[in-house]
Amino acid sequence: MTARSKEIKQFTDAAYGLFIHFGLYAIPGGIWQGKRAPHGSEWIMRNLEIPLAQYRKLAEEFDPKQLSARWYVRKAKEWGMKYLVLTAKHHDGFALFNTAVSDYSVMHTPYGRDIVREFADACAEEGLPFGIYYSQMQDWEHPDGDGNNFDYKKEEKIFSRYFYEKALPQVKELLTNYGDVFLMWFDTPYDMPQDLCRELADTVHALQPRCLINGRIGYGLGDYRQMADNSIPTLPYHGAWEVPMTLNSSWGYHRADLTCHTPATVIGKLIEVGSKGGNVLLNVSPDERGLISELSIRTLDEVGAWISRNAESIYGTLPAPVFPYVTRFGKVGAGRDGSLYLYVEHHPGFPHRVSLTGLVSRVRRATLLCNGTELRVAQSYEIARDEHRCYVFLPETPPDTPVTVIRLETDGAPVTQTL
C-alpha cells in the first residue's frame, strides 16, 4: 500500500464534496463601479484591472457577521457531501486565516476572526474531512506573484521570491496550525517551475504524510486527477479523479447571477460523473454577509434527500462496465459488490420497461432503491443477431423523482457484450 492509499480510497468512496469560494470578491459581487466583470466574480480584480490600492480597501469593509462554519459543515453532511474544501487564499492574495507572513488577511478586517480555523474546527467536531484550497502561483497582491501585470511590471518579477516569501510559508502555516488536513487543493499552476511544484508537494507530504494533493499542483505530482472546471470526461477514467463544478455560473458570489442548477441537473451530473468513476466537488459562494441563497439551499436540500434514499448507488461505486449501446433511459453504474445500478432519468411509457441490451449475465433480482420493491425482469437471447436483452418493468408512475434507481444483482460479476 502507498502512503496515502487509505485516504485515496476514502476520497474515491466519498463521491461528493462541498467547495466554498469566499473572499473579498464577495463584496463587489462581480460588479465594480457599475461595470459587470466577465467570467467569475472571483476574478474581478484581474479582469477589470482594478488597482491593488483600490481593491485592498475592500478589507476595510469585510465583516461577514452571518457566516457560520458550523452551519455549512452540518448542511454539507445533510446534503450528502463527504468532504469540504474552503478557499484559504484565492488568486487575489487575501488570506482567510491568521498568517504571520502578510497583513493582507482576515485578521486585519472588521471581522477579525480566523475563518479557516472556524471551518477546520467545525469539520473536526462533525467528523467531516477538511480540505484547503490555496492558489500557489497566482497572487495579485504580491509584487512577484503571477497575474497582476497592471500594478507590477512582469519583466521585473522574480517568482521564486514570492514563492519563498509568501506561498511556501503560508502553506506550511495551513498544514501545521489547523489539525488534520484531508487534502490540499492547489490551482492554476500554469508555467510554474517544476522544481518549485515538487518542493511544494514534498512540503505537504513532510508535514502531513496522509494529506492528499489534487492534480492542479501540476506535472503529475498530485494524488488524483483534476478535470477541467465543469467538465465531465467523455469516457470512464480509471483511477481517482474529481470534477469541480459550480452551482450556478460563477465560483464566487455574483449579485447579477442568481440562477441555480435544478436538483435534477445536480443529480444528473453526480450520476454521470459517478458512473465513470469520479467525484463531484460542488461549489457554493457565500455573499458578503456569509450567506448563500435560499434557492441554493432548497436545491441542495432536495439533492441530499434523494441521495439519502439512494446512497448505495452514489458512494463507493465503480465505473460501470461498457455496454454496446447508449442506454435511452439514463445511465448505468456499478457497485463494489458486483451489483449494477440503473439510473432511470426518463421514465418509460407503456409497457413501462427499461431495456438494457448487451447484459450477458443472468439477473437474479431487481429492486428499487427508494423503497426496496422487487421488480419483474425478462431476459432473452437472439441467436441470429447474437444479442442479449434485458428488460426491467417499472410501475406506471415514477417511484422516485427526479431519478429512479434500480439495483440489479447478477450471477457473478456482470458480463457485457461488445460490438
C-alpha positions in Angstrom: 0.0 0.0 0.0 1.2 3.5 -0.8 1.5 6.1 2.0 -1.9 7.6 1.1 -3.8 4.5 -0.3 -6.3 4.6 2.6 -7.0 8.2 2.0 -7.3 7.8 -1.8 -9.9 5.0 -1.2 -11.7 7.3 1.3 -11.6 10.0 -1.4 -13.0 7.8 -4.2 -15.6 6.3 -1.9 -16.8 9.8 -0.9 -18.0 10.7 -4.4 -19.3 14.1 -3.4 -17.8 17.1 -1.7 -18.6 20.7 -0.9 -16.5 23.5 -2.3 -16.7 27.0 -0.8 -15.4 30.1 -2.6 -15.3 33.0 -0.3 -13.2 36.2 0.0 -13.1 39.9 -0.6 -14.6 39.4 -4.0 -17.9 38.7 -2.3 -18.3 42.4 -1.5 -18.5 43.7 -5.1 -20.2 40.5 -6.2 -19.0 40.7 -9.8 -19.8 44.4 -10.3 -17.3 47.3 -9.9 -18.4 50.9 -10.2 -21.4 49.8 -12.2 -19.4 47.6 -14.6 -20.0 43.9 -14.7 -16.9 41.7 -14.7 -16.7 39.0 -17.3 -16.4 35.4 -16.2 -16.4 34.5 -12.5 -16.7 37.3 -9.8 -13.6 36.0 -8.0 -11.5 37.2 -11.0 -12.9 40.7 -10.8 -9.7 42.4 -9.8 -7.7 40.9 -12.6 -10.3 41.0 -15.3 -11.2 44.6 -14.7 -7.6 45.5 -13.8 -8.7 47.1 -10.5 -5.6 48.8 -8.9 -4.5 46.9 -5.8 -4.7 50.1 -3.8 -8.4 50.3 -4.5 -9.1 46.6 -4.2 -7.3 46.3 -0.9 -9.8 48.8 0.6 -12.4 46.0 0.5 -10.6 44.6 3.5 -11.8 47.6 5.5 -15.4 46.5 4.7 -15.0 42.8 5.1 -17.3 41.8 8.0 -19.4 38.7 7.2 -21.2 38.6 10.6 -23.7 35.9 9.5 -21.1 33.4 8.4 -21.4 30.2 10.4 -18.8 27.5 9.7 -20.8 25.0 11.8 -23.9 25.6 9.7 -22.1 24.9 6.4 -20.5 21.8 7.8 -23.7 20.4 9.2 -25.6 21.2 6.0 -22.8 19.6 3.9 -23.5 16.4 5.8 -27.2 16.7 5.3 -26.6 17.3 1.6 -24.8 14.0 1.4 -21.3 15.5 1.0 -18.4 13.6 2.4 -15.6 16.2 2.5 -15.3 20.0 2.4 -12.8 22.3 0.7 -12.5 26.0 1.6 -10.6 28.8 -0.2 -7.9 29.8 2.3 -6.3 32.1 -0.3 -7.6 32.8 -3.8 -5.8 34.5 -6.7 -6.3 38.0 -5.2 -3.8 37.1 -2.4 -6.2 37.7 0.5 -5.9 35.1 3.3 -8.9 33.9 5.2 -6.6 32.7 8.0 -4.2 34.1 10.6 -0.9 34.3 8.8 2.3 35.8 10.1 3.6 36.1 6.6 1.3 39.0 5.5 -1.1 41.6 6.9 -3.3 41.1 3.9 -5.6 38.7 5.8 -9.0 38.4 7.5 -7.3 39.2 10.8 -6.8 42.8 9.6 -10.5 43.4 8.8 -13.5 44.4 10.9 -14.4 40.7 11.1 -11.0 39.9 12.6 -11.6 36.1 13.0 -9.7 33.2 11.5 -12.3 31.7 9.1 -10.1 28.7 8.2 -9.8 27.9 11.9 -13.6 28.1 12.3 -14.1 25.6 9.4 -11.3 23.3 10.5 -12.7 23.1 14.0 -16.3 22.6 12.8 -15.2 19.8 10.4 -13.2 18.1 13.2 -16.2 18.3 15.5 -18.6 16.9 12.9 -16.2 14.3 11.5 -16.1 15.8 8.0 -12.8 15.6 6.2 -11.4 19.1 5.7 -9.6 20.3 2.6 -7.9 23.6 2.0 -7.7 25.5 -1.3 -4.6 27.6 -1.9 -3.7 29.5 -5.0 0.0 28.7 -5.3 1.1 30.6 -8.4 -1.3 33.5 -8.9 -1.2 36.2 -6.3 -2.3 39.7 -7.4 -1.2 41.4 -4.2 2.4 40.3 -4.0 4.7 42.1 -6.5 6.3 38.8 -7.6 3.1 36.7 -7.8 1.6 35.8 -11.1 -1.3 37.6 -12.7 -1.1 41.3 -11.7 0.7 43.0 -14.5 -1.2 46.2 -14.2 0.3 47.2 -10.8 3.6 45.5 -11.3 5.9 45.0 -14.3 6.0 41.5 -15.4 9.6 41.7 -16.5 10.7 42.8 -13.0 9.1 39.9 -11.2 11.1 37.2 -9.5 8.6 34.4 -9.0 10.9 32.4 -6.6 10.9 35.4 -4.3 7.1 35.3 -4.0 7.2 31.5 -3.6 9.6 31.6 -0.6 8.3 34.8 0.9 4.6 34.0 0.9 3.4 30.9 -0.8 5.5 28.2 0.8 5.4 29.8 4.3 1.6 30.1 4.2 1.2 26.5 3.0 3.3 25.5 6.0 1.1 27.5 8.3 -2.0 25.8 6.9 -0.5 22.4 7.4 0.7 23.0 10.9 -1.9 25.2 12.6 -5.2 23.6 11.6 -5.2 20.0 12.6 -5.5 17.1 10.1 -5.9 18.3 6.6 -7.6 15.7 4.3 -6.4 17.4 1.1 -4.6 20.4 -0.3 -6.4 21.8 -3.3 -4.0 23.8 -5.5 -5.0 25.8 -8.6 -3.7 27.3 -11.8 -0.1 26.1 -11.9 0.3 27.5 -15.5 4.1 27.5 -16.1 5.2 27.4 -12.5 8.7 25.8 -12.4 8.5 22.1 -11.9 11.1 22.1 -9.1 9.0 24.5 -7.0 5.9 22.4 -7.6 7.8 19.4 -6.4 9.1 21.3 -3.3 5.5 22.3 -2.5 4.4 18.6 -2.8 7.3 17.4 -0.7 6.5 20.0 1.9 2.9 18.8 2.1 3.9 15.2 2.5 6.6 16.0 5.0 4.2 18.0 7.3 1.1 15.8 6.8 2.0 12.4 5.2 -1.6 11.4 4.9 -2.8 14.6 3.2 -3.8 14.2 -0.4 -2.8 16.7 -3.1 -5.0 17.5 -6.1 -3.9 17.4 -9.7 -3.6 21.1 -10.1 -0.3 21.2 -8.3 1.0 20.3 -11.8 3.4 17.9 -13.6 1.5 14.8 -12.4 2.6 15.4 -8.8 -0.9 15.1 -7.4 -2.6 12.1 -5.8 -5.6 12.3 -8.1 -6.6 13.7 -11.4 -8.3 17.1 -11.7 -10.7 17.6 -14.6 -11.3 21.0 -16.1 -13.9 23.1 -14.4 -17.5 21.9 -15.0 -16.1 19.3 -17.5 -17.0 15.6 -17.4 -14.8 13.3 -19.4 -16.3 11.5 -22.4 -15.1 8.1 -21.4 -14.7 6.4 -18.0 -11.5 7.4 -16.4 -9.9 4.8 -14.1 -8.1 6.0 -11.0 -9.0 8.7 -8.6 -10.4 11.9 -10.2 -12.7 14.8 -9.5 -14.8 17.3 -11.4 -15.0 20.8 -9.7 -18.5 22.2 -10.5 -20.4 25.4 -9.9 -24.0 25.5 -8.7 -24.5 28.5 -11.0 -22.1 30.2 -13.4 -19.6 31.8 -11.0 -17.3 30.4 -8.4 -17.5 33.5 -6.2 -20.8 35.2 -5.3 -22.1 37.2 -8.2 -25.0 39.5 -7.4 -26.1 39.6 -11.1 -26.3 35.8 -11.3 -29.0 34.4 -9.0 -29.7 31.3 -11.1 -29.1 27.8 -9.8 -29.0 24.3 -11.2 -32.1 22.4 -10.6 -31.9 19.3 -8.3 -32.4 17.1 -11.4 -29.4 18.7 -13.1 -27.2 18.3 -10.0 -28.2 14.7 -9.5 -27.7 14.0 -13.3 -24.1 15.4 -13.1 -23.4 13.4 -9.9 -24.7 10.2 -11.6 -22.8 10.8 -14.8 -19.5 11.5 -13.0 -20.0 8.6 -10.6 -20.9 6.2 -13.4 -17.5 7.0 -14.9 -15.7 6.6 -11.5 -15.2 10.1 -10.4 -16.1 12.6 -7.7 -18.1 15.8 -7.9 -16.8 18.8 -5.8 -19.8 21.2 -5.9 -19.3 24.9 -5.2 -21.4 27.3 -3.2 -20.5 31.0 -3.0 -21.5 33.0 0.1 -22.3 36.7 -0.3 -20.6 39.5 1.7 -22.8 38.5 4.7 -21.6 34.9 4.6 -24.9 33.5 3.3 -25.9 31.5 0.3 -29.2 32.0 -1.5 -32.4 30.3 -0.4 -32.7 28.8 -3.9 -29.3 27.1 -3.4 -30.3 25.7 -0.1 -33.6 24.3 -1.4 -31.8 22.8 -4.4 -29.1 21.1 -2.2 -31.7 20.0 0.4 -33.6 18.2 -2.4 -30.4 16.6 -3.7 -29.5 15.5 -0.2 -32.9 13.9 0.4 -32.6 12.0 -2.9 -29.1 10.8 -2.1 -30.3 9.5 1.3 -32.8 7.3 -0.5 -30.2 6.1 -3.0 -27.0 6.3 -1.1 -25.5 2.9 -2.0 -25.6 3.9 -5.7 -23.6 7.1 -5.0 -20.8 6.2 -2.5 -18.1 3.6 -3.1 -19.1 2.8 -6.6 -17.0 1.8 -9.6 -17.0 2.8 -13.3 -19.8 0.9 -15.0 -19.0 -1.9 -17.4 -19.1 -0.9 -21.0 -22.4 -1.7 -22.8 -22.7 -1.9 -26.6 -25.3 0.8 -26.9 -26.2 4.1 -25.2 -29.0 3.5 -22.7 -32.0 5.6 -23.5 -33.5 5.6 -20.0 -30.4 7.1 -18.4 -27.1 5.8 -17.1 -25.6 2.7 -15.5 -23.3 2.5 -12.5 -21.6 -0.4 -10.7 -21.2 -1.3 -7.0 -18.1 -2.9 -5.5 -20.2 -6.0 -4.7 -20.8 -6.6 -8.4 -24.3 -5.1 -8.5 -25.4 -2.8 -11.3 -27.4 0.4 -10.8 -29.8 1.6 -13.5 -30.4 5.4 -13.1 -33.8 6.0 -14.8 -33.8 9.6 -15.7 -36.5 9.2 -18.3 -39.4 7.1 -17.0 -40.6 4.8 -19.8 -44.1 4.9 -21.3 -46.2 1.8 -21.8 -45.3 -1.1 -21.2 -43.2 0.8 -18.6 -40.0 -1.1 -19.0 -36.3 -0.2 -19.4 -34.2 -2.0 -21.8 -30.5 -3.0 -21.2 -29.1 -4.6 -24.4 -25.8 -6.5 -24.0 -26.1 -7.8 -20.5 -24.9 -11.4 -20.7 -25.2 -12.3 -17.0 -28.4 -13.7 -15.6 -30.2 -11.2 -13.3 -31.1 -12.8 -10.0 -33.0 -9.9 -8.6 -34.0 -6.3 -9.4 -35.2 -3.9 -6.7 -36.0 -0.2 -6.3 -33.5 1.5 -4.0 -36.0 4.1 -2.8 -38.3 1.5 -1.2 -37.0 -2.0 -1.7 -39.8 -3.1 -4.0 -38.8 -6.1 -6.2 -39.3 -5.7 -9.9 -40.1 -8.1 -12.7 -37.2 -8.9 -15.1 -37.3 -10.6 -18.5 -34.1 -11.7 -20.4 -33.7 -13.1 -23.8 -31.0 -14.1 -26.3 -31.4 -13.8 -30.1 -29.0 -16.2 -31.7 -29.2 -14.8 -35.3 -28.1 -11.4 -34.2 -26.0 -12.6 -31.2 -27.8 -10.1 -29.0 -28.6 -10.4 -25.3 -31.5 -8.3 -24.0 -32.7 -7.5 -20.5 -36.0 -5.7 -19.6 -36.9 -4.4 -16.2 -40.6 -3.5 -15.6 -41.4 -0.4 -13.6 -44.7 0.9 -12.1 -46.8 3.2 -14.3 -45.7 6.3 -12.4 -42.1 7.1 -11.4 -41.4 5.6 -8.0 -38.8 8.3 -7.2 -38.0 11.7 -8.6 -36.1 13.1 -10.3 -34.3 9.8 -10.9 -35.4 6.3 -10.1 -32.6 3.9 -9.2 -32.8 0.2 -9.9 -30.4 -2.3 -8.3 -29.6 -5.4 -10.4 -28.0 -8.4 -8.8 -26.4 -10.8 -11.3 -24.9 -14.3 -11.1 -21.3 -13.4 -10.5 -19.7 -10.3 -11.8 -21.7 -8.7 -14.6 -20.6 -9.6 -18.1 -21.5 -7.5 -21.1 -21.2 -7.9 -24.8 -19.0 -5.7 -27.1 -19.7 -4.8 -30.7 
